[in-house]
Amino acid sequence: MLEQTKVVMRLDGVPDHHRLDVYEANGGYAALRKAIKEMKPDEVIDEVKASGLRGKGGAGFPAGLKWSFVPKDHPGPKYLACNADEGEPGTFKDRWILEHNPHQMIEGCIIAAYAVGLSHIYVYCRGEFYRGKEMIRQAAEEAYARGYLGENILGSGFSTDLTVHTGAGSYECGEETALLTSLEGGRGHPKMKPPFPASEGAWRKPTVINNVETLATVPEIIRRGAAWHAGLGTEKSKGIKMVCISGHVEKPGNYEVELGVPALAIINDLAGGVRGGRALKGFFPGGSSTPVLPASKAGVGYDYESIAEAGSMLGSGALIVFDDQTDVVRMAEVITRFYAWESCGKCTPCREGTRWMLQIYERILNGAGRLEDLDLLLSICDHIEFKSFCPFGDATVGVVRSTINLWRDEYEDYIRNHKVYKRKFMPVKH
Amino acid sequence: MAEQRLNPELEKWVKERMARYPTKRSLLVPTLLEAQKYHGHISPALAEAIGALLETTPRDVLSVASFYTLVHKHPVGKHVIQLCHNVSCFLNGCDDIAAYIEEKLGIKAGETTEDGKFTFITVECLAACDCGPVMLVDEKLYESVTPQTVDRALAEAN
């Protein structure tokens, strides 16, 4: 029976642990004191590097390495953008952290700012998180009042500020350079890399961008040491990950596990298995952007390398489970509509390709599909992938390709029999 | 174009935050959201006033406004219902809830009731996929939505 390994969720169940006094009574801000009073900034970076911590927003890039890219001698301000623009369908871990454990994230932000020498922290929070924004604002106020933020933190001479910045509804703004464009007041379009944000980011100043969950892991690494963290997980995927399970399971929710445990154990032992005793048909291992895996691959280890070997990605850690009654063609249309409507429009392959794919899906579901549409869809995927500025384009093709490859017969059933999907409503772009 | 004055509360809200950013324009996206609380939607006249405050052009304000789904570019009802229609909510039957809301309000997704009370739209993932279907009514999130939840939410908003 798989057990959770709670690190970011370590205070889950402790009443009111979003409050500073409760958080402090449970070891909160001890890591910040340790970092500031006992460690030099470089030692903090080395500790995070040695821990093997990887970015938990989707890309899995080593966090310590990212911090070390910021030029030390750069004159003027440098920034931290905490990415709380959680928009990947199936993902709801950052919302939990913002609402339930905001201080652990803030503590991680301050430690990162101290390590890299960052003068201002912007928490870019998605617009729809009305409660999350309020919780993080209250927590920041408490942290200011206690001297953890602002001038001369804990008498160290180090100062940093924190501002909660709201988005206004855009999936693309979760991409790091688009997030910066939005922070500067623009449409959320990605920027060319290089220059990378570490050397030229927000307002053209060096900027570190880390996901909420990544930053919320940092205090425990400082408090318990790099070796503790590096001892968890697999050789290449070290540590733990919050997994968001949704869809057709008995107990959907957030669970935190050691990387490398079998996906099927997460589904069965933690989430109570497929709902209503039905059979598992397939699952998205890491959000709607990751190719679907069939039930036969559910034994895969839940770590970056094993999932890649199985043909998909760990992504943001969103396990979306669907049962044997699921209409995968309609499910793929739902997700393709999402990408078509949320594409920022900057790159032609993504902007036009997603809309074209959506038209084809609508045609198939209306009973007017053509057999050659399936190869056409696959060909459009080939022309979108790797041809856009940011990973959005690549993200759009996963569900289309994988569902056609795995369940081509279901697509053909729609087409050959002119089967019509009976819509209950028709969404309209707002 | 008739000149529009910004609500003084909104202006105060913006000015209090200016010192936290290197440029005034950085406040544009949050200002658009805040402005809707006082002015309903972002009209061209309002864009002119916001542009003047944040030292950018009205065209830039409207261009940015058009990018974000929470920013209303045309008049909406007193209350805005946003139902998630993305994958996890789809797997949990959000289509039935959408149909129920349409029937109950007598409008289609994207429309506003004749009395101007409710606008109903369906939106992308609200990051509460463990409790699908989910719905925002104005700023309040409703989870595991059933027809009864819809009835209650509409009554609460009224």
Boltz contact constraints between the chains, C-beta under 6 A:
constraints:
  - contact:
      token1: [A, 86]
      token2: [B, 127]
      max_distance: 6.0
  - contact:
      token1: [A, 89]
      token2: [B, 86]
      max_distance: 6.0
  - contact:
      token1: [A, 89]
      token2: [B, 87]
      max_distance: 6.0
  - contact:
      token1: [A, 89]
      token2: [B, 125]
      max_distance: 6.0
  - contact:
      token1: [A, 90]
      token2: [B, 88]
      max_distance: 6.0
  - contact:
      token1: [A, 90]
      token2: [B, 129]
      max_distance: 6.0
  - contact:
      token1: [A, 92]
      token2: [B, 127]
      max_distance: 6.0
  - contact:
      token1: [A, 92]
      token2: [B, 128]
      max_distance: 6.0
  - contact:
      token1: [A, 92]
      token2: [B, 129]
      max_distance: 6.0
  - contact:
      token1: [A, 95]
      token2: [B, 127]
      max_distance: 6.0
  - contact:
      token1: [A, 127]
      token2: [B, 70]
      max_distance: 6.0
  - contact:
      token1: [A, 128]
      token2: [B, 126]
      max_distance: 6.0
  - contact:
      token1: [A, 130]
      token2: [B, 139]
      max_distance: 6.0
  - contact:
      token1: [A, 163]
      token2: [B, 20]
      max_distance: 6.0
  - contact:
      token1: [A, 166]
      token2: [B, 30]
      max_distance: 6.0
  - contact:
      token1: [A, 168]
      token2: [B, 29]
      max_distance: 6.0
  - contact:
      token1: [A, 168]
      token2: [B, 32]
      max_distance: 6.0
  - contact:
      token1: [A, 168]
      token2: [B, 33]
      max_distance: 6.0
  - contact:
      token1: [A, 168]
      token2: [B, 68]
      max_distance: 6.0
  - contact:
      token1: [A, 168]
      token2: [B, 70]
      max_distance: 6.0
  - contact:
      token1: [A, 168]
      token2: [B, 71]
      max_distance: 6.0
  - contact:
      token1: [A, 169]
      token2: [B, 68]
      max_distance: 6.0
  - contact:
      token1: [A, 169]
      token2: [B, 69]
      max_distance: 6.0
  - contact:
      token1: [A, 169]
      token2: [B, 70]
      max_distance: 6.0
  - contact:
      token1: [A, 170]
      token2: [B, 68]
      max_distance: 6.0
  - contact:
      token1: [A, 182]
      token2: [B, 29]
      max_distance: 6.0
  - contact:
      token1: [A, 184]
      token2: [B, 26]
      max_distance: 6.0
  - contact:
      token1: [A, 185]
      token2: [B, 25]
      max_distance: 6.0
  - contact:
      token1: [A, 185]
      token2: [B, 26]
      max_distance: 6.0
  - contact:
      token1: [A, 185]
      token2: [B, 28]
      max_distance: 6.0
  - contact:
      token1: [A, 187]
      token2: [B, 64]
      max_distance: 6.0
  - contact:
      token1: [A, 187]
      token2: [B, 67]
      max_distance: 6.0
  - contact:
      token1: [A, 203]
      token2: [B, 22]
      max_distance: 6.0
  - contact:
      token1: [A, 246]
      token2: [B, 88]
      max_distance: 6.0
  - contact:
      token1: [A, 246]
      token2: [B, 129]
      max_distance: 6.0
  - contact:
      token1: [A, 246]
      token2: [B, 130]
      max_distance: 6.0
  - contact:
      token1: [A, 247]
      token2: [B, 88]
      max_distance: 6.0
  - contact:
      token1: [A, 247]
      token2: [B, 91]
      max_distance: 6.0
  - contact:
      token1: [A, 248]
      token2: [B, 91]
      max_distance: 6.0
  - contact:
      token1: [A, 252]
      token2: [B, 130]
      max_distance: 6.0
  - contact:
      token1: [A, 253]
      token2: [B, 130]
      max_distance: 6.0
  - contact:
      token1: [A, 288]
      token2: [B, 87]
      max_distance: 6.0
  - contact:
      token1: [A, 320]
      token2: [B, 87]
      max_distance: 6.0
  - contact:
      token1: [A, 320]
      token2: [B, 88]
      max_distance: 6.0
  - contact:
      token1: [A, 322]
      token2: [B, 91]
      max_distance: 6.0
  - contact:
      token1: [A, 334]
      token2: [B, 87]
      max_distance: 6.0
  - contact:
      token1: [A, 334]
      token2: [B, 90]
      max_distance: 6.0
  - contact:
      token1: [A, 335]
      token2: [B, 87]
      max_distance: 6.0
  - contact:
      token1: [A, 338]
      token2: [B, 86]
      max_distance: 6.0
  - contact:
      token1: [A, 338]
      token2: [B, 124]
      max_distance: 6.0
  - contact:
      token1: [A, 424]
      token2: [B, 95]
      max_distance: 6.0
  - contact:
      token1: [A, 424]
      token2: [B, 99]
      max_distance: 6.0
  - contact:
      token1: [A, 425]
      token2: [B, 98]
      max_distance: 6.0
  - contact:
      token1: [A, 425]
      token2: [B, 99]
      max_distance: 6.0
  - contact:
      token1: [A, 425]
      token2: [B, 102]
      max_distance: 6.0
  - contact:
      token1: [A, 425]
      token2: [B, 109]
      max_distance: 6.0
  - contact:
      token1: [A, 427]
      token2: [B, 85]
      max_distance: 6.0
  - contact:
      token1: [A, 427]
      token2: [B, 109]
      max_distance: 6.0
  - contact:
      token1: [A, 427]
      token2: [B, 122]
      max_distance: 6.0
  - contact:
      token1: [A, 428]
      token2: [B, 109]
      max_distance: 6.0
  - contact:
      token1: [A, 428]
      token2: [B, 110]
      max_distance: 6.0
  - contact:
      token1: [A, 430]
      token2: [B, 69]
      max_distance: 6.0
  - contact:
      token1: [A, 430]
      token2: [B, 121]
      max_distance: 6.0
